[in-house]
Amino acid sequence: MKKTPLFKQSPMIVVIATLLIIASFSLYSCKQDAIFYHIESGIKLKEATVKGTPTRIVEFNHTLYVGSDAIYEYDGAAHRWNSTGNPLEGKKVLGLAATTTRLYALIDAGTDLSSVALYRKSVGAGWELIHTGALNAMYGAGDILFTGYGNTVSYIDDTQTALSSSSALSGKGNLLGAVKFGGDYFISTQSGVFYASAGDIGAGTVFQIEETTTDAANPTTPLAGNFTGLIVIPDPAGDYLVMIASNGTLCKITGASPYSPVDTPNKWAKAFGFNGAVALWEGKVGGADVRYLLLGRSDYYGYLELGLDFAVDTPLTPGITIGNVDQYNSSLATHPVTSIHQAIDDETENGTTYRPIFAVTSLDGLWSCRYQLYENKDSWLMIWNQE
């Protein structure tokens, strides 16, 4: 029997096949754009010193730290990250946190998050083991470390030697963040944001932030949202606390207890996906001193910039003001950013004084935005590259 050619049997098959081929070439072309851009610009990606998926960057004793296969500290004078070793050599560093006088490291001691080891050290001392068991979150707030696993929240201050469970905070969902502000400790969980004095954290009274200040001890309208970003902003007119929820809601907390974000008002819906990575960036743009919040995205890659004047509905913009737009879009903007932090001290390159920015990516190590020669442009610019 004579066979009918495929295109005569079903012209639609040919159309679909053609479209698939075109789509494949388009996807391949998009994937190669970043590579070709780096070639054209003369920027060669470095090999990351801190590889894989590093921990959150933390500041301790005026030094930045990040963890991966080891714990690395930043040497600003030499412009590089140096390994300080690992309390459990050969094991993954799962997290870092810092309090006033202690650096904490969460180390993978087994096969899952129920087998971890929590170490801490003070300046000039060695690591001490303070807990083994189940932990999957920890945040430093002043002189207290808060840890979480499921519905259980525990804590330890710099003078104690073991974790204590907090009956006041446990049962409120996963621990999402903690910070000290205005003499109180703010603890974010899936049930809301709570605050308490040091003496009430264990079994005392904790207050929940409401939409109004009418009855802080018995909230009828708790502040809604998973607030995964808490950051204190220093300000000559008075420091304030900014809280960012996973859906992009921002709240500004000022004054003293009872705290509420709505007065005058201090709550804005920015509508973006936020992953908990937040930092304050201070520098010059067009010769003017400016400050931005840098916010990691869960709805896309890269990060967003937000001016601190929330009251005039400052728009969110991609992370392009600080560096070169095209170079950012072809480099860091193609990676998930899980932690971001500006260097503590000034550095100088080619006569320009500035502070670099560091960003942790998922799977592709630590990155930095540094002032360097933009080779084919014959000019010096802030450029993103692996650190």
Secondary structure, DSSP 8 states (H G I E B T S, - for coil): -----HHHH-HHHHHHHHHHHHHHHHHHHHHHHHHHHHHHHT------SS-SS----EEETTEEEEESSSEEEEETTTTEEEE---SSTTS-EEEEEE-SS-EEEEEE-SSSTTSEEEEEE-TT---EEEEEE---EEEEETTEEEEEETTEEEEEETT-SS-EE-TTTTTS--EEEEEEETTEEEEEETTEEEEE-GGGTTTS--EE-BSSSS-TTS-SSB--S-EEEEEEE--TT--EEEEEETTSEEEEE-SSSS--STTTT-EEE----EEEEEEEEEEEETTEEEEEEEEEESSSSBEEEEES-GGGT---EETTSSS-HHHHHTTGGGSBEEEEEE-SS-EEETTEEE--EEEEESSS-EEEEEEEEEGGGTEEEEEEEE-
